[in-house]
Amino acid sequence: MTRGTPWGRAVPVFDREQIDIVDADTWNKQTELNRKAERFIDELPLIGVARAWGLTVKSYSRKTGGAQGWFRRDTGAIAIGVENLATWAHELIHAADHRLGTLKERGQHWLSETVAELGGAILLYAAVYEREADTSSSLTQRHHRGASMAHHSTVRRFPRLETG
């Protein structure tokens, strides 16, 4: 049972020892899914970097059509809703951008999303996860307003990418 709070969040009012498990099969299936998600998180490439930065990394059950992952700068948390290394790298780049003090935009802004997409693909390539790198949505494939500016902004944020 949960109860609402003045700030709108639900909080548990019973702990697990006070609850009778009615459907043991469903309970066991969910417990195994939770363990699988924990193993996936523990085996992520560069998880040691995230933890050294003090980030909390967790999984969550995403709703259909919802975000595949997210980074919260206020709590230092990354949540992954899919077993997808491109999503992980994308969110880790958001965290790195924030750590460097260059993540200025809030929400789904084209500039920070472009940096995270390109940075995530480069990170996975550098870590020898070429197959998992999401190049289908990188700068060369995106056709939206501001994409040409995105390249210049990305190069400014990561000057080592500049070729000339």
N, C-alpha and C positions, 0 to 999 in steps of 0.2 A: 504494500500500500504506500502511496506517496501523498504528500500534502503540499499544496501550493504555499509559497512564501510571499511576503509583500513585494519582492522584486521579481516575481513571476516565475521563478524556477521551482521545479518539483524536487523535493528532497525525501529520501527514504525515512520512514518512521519506524520500521521494523528491521532488524538484522536477519541474516540468513538462518540463524539458529531458531528463530521464532516462527519460521514458516514451514509448513508441511508441504513436501513436494508431492503433488498429485500425479503428475505425468512424468515418471522417471525417464522414459525414453526421450521425451523432448528436452528434459533437463540435461541428460547425458549428451545428446546431440549438440546442444548449445555450448556445453562445457568443452566439448572437443573442438568446436568451431573457435572458441575463445583461445584455446591452446594453440591451434593452428595459426591464428592471427598473431599471437605472441611470438611464435617461432619465426614467422615471416618478418616481423619487426626486428627481432634479434639478429637475423641473418642479412639484413639490408647492407649493401655496400656503404661505407662511410658512416655507419651508425655510431661508431666510436667518436667521429668528429662531432656529430650532433650532440652526443652526450657530453663531450668535453666542453662544448659551448654552453652547456647547461640547459639544452632543449629537452623537453618532454616529447617523446614520440609514442603515439598510440594509434590503434585502429578504431574505426567506428563503422557502424552499419549505416550505409548511406541510403537515402531514399532514391527511387527511380528518378533520373534526371537531375539529381542534386550534384553538388561538387564532388569530384573524385578525391580531393584532398584539400587541406587548408593549412595556412600558417597564421598564428596569432601573435603579433608582436608584443601585445600587452602581457601575455602569459608565457611567452617563449615555448609555445606548443606547436607541434606538427601532428596532424591527424591524417591518416590514409584510409580511404574507403574502398580501395581496390588493390589487388595484388598486381601492381604495375610499377616497375622501376622508373619509368619516365615521370609518373606522378610524384614519386618520392624525390627524384632529382629536381623537379620543378619546385617543389615546396622547400627543399634544402637551399636552393638558390635564393628564394625569397628570404629565408633566414640569414643567409650570407649577406645579401643586399642590405638587410636591416642592420646586421652586425657592423657592416662597413659605414653605416650612416647614410647610405645612398637611396634607401627605400623611402621616398617622400610621399608617394601616392597612397591613397586609401582605396580599398575595395578592388574591383576588377577593372583597373585602369590599363589601357592598352600599352603604356610604356613599361610598367612593371611586369605585366604579363608577357610581353615580348622578351624582356630581359630573362625572365624565368624559363620561357620555352627554349630560347637559344642557349642560355647558360646550362640548362638541364641536359640538352642534347650534347653539348660540348663536354660536360662533366662525365656523362656516361661513356662517350667515346674515349675520353682520357683514361677512364677506369676500366677500359677494355670490355664494355658492355654495348658494343655497336648495335647488336640486334634489338636491344631494349630501348635504344635512343629513339625518341619520337621526332623524326625528321619530317613527318608528313604535315605537321602543323608549325614548322619553324618559319623563319622570315621568308624563305624562298617560296613557300606555299601559301602564305597568308595574303589575301587580297582585300584589305579593308582600309578605310581612311586613316592616314597617318603612318602607314607601313614604311614609306620611304624615310620619314623622320625617325622611325624606330631604329633603323640601322645606325644612323648618326648618333643617336642617344646611347645605344648599346656600346658603340665604340668609345664614346666619351666615358661611360661608366667602367668599361674594361679596356683601358688604353693599350694593353698588351695585344689586343685583337687587331689593332690597326696594322695594316700591311704596308703602308706607304710612307 
